[in-house]
Amino acid sequence: STQGSDFESAFIMAQILEISEQWGSSAEYSRLAVNLAPGHLQSMACLLWGRSTAKLGAFEESAGALLKIVMELDPGMGEAYLELARLYLDNGHYDLVEQTLVRARKEARFSTYRELYSIQVQALEKQNKVSAALDMLNEMMGRHPWDQQLAVYAGDYFLRRGQPERADAIYRGVLAGAPNNANAMAGLGKMAWAIDDNIQLAEQYFRRALATDPANPYVNALMARLIEARKNSGGSGQVGGPSVEALTPVSGPKAP
């Protein structure tokens, strides 16, 4: 039908614009796609709408799109709960983060619960509930001991909390089983730069990470920051290490 082809065109255009980070245009096309979507595809269009408007900082519109999915269109769509919880987290609504995650555990379909746990730990950490965050992190690690990305997140957590020895052991433990894990390699680079003030060693780790995963946005951002720091030093070679917090944001590397 004509409406079906119009929906497909709008939805594809919204996806292309999202990939190119043109959030305003992506939001506009995803809104159109929602209005044109057949019933069974409306939830996918709403998810795209919610993501794009979140990037624009349009909290109410993004929350409305995502709530429409979890409350009406597809209460089992795990990704909608995750996007909604991230939206609440980024806007400081920690009580709503908890409510969303509780409902997600009851209603949603997930291939992995890693993101659910990590969002909850982030919310606790941002509220400075250190003991509760550590308990949750230990529970995560106990339930998913072979999850490499979860382990890297744990390493970053301990690095932020002033336990570099524990972070180092975790990063190296990941690399022992997965030598090409770029985020774990980058973790060692962050330690070299922020803890040891050794920018040369940090660069070596970042370059090794990018050799295994050239498109990794997290490691590329770290490398760009290092290059900028070198440039700002005016060629003096004196490049002070940034803070641990600056290199290990609470959100951490997004797990694939």
Helices and strands as residue ranges (DSSP letters): H 2-19, H 23-36, G 39-41, H 42-55, H 59-68, I 69-73, H 78-90, H 94-107, H 114-126, H 130-143, H 148-160, H 164-177, H 182-194, H 199-212, H 217-232, H 244-247
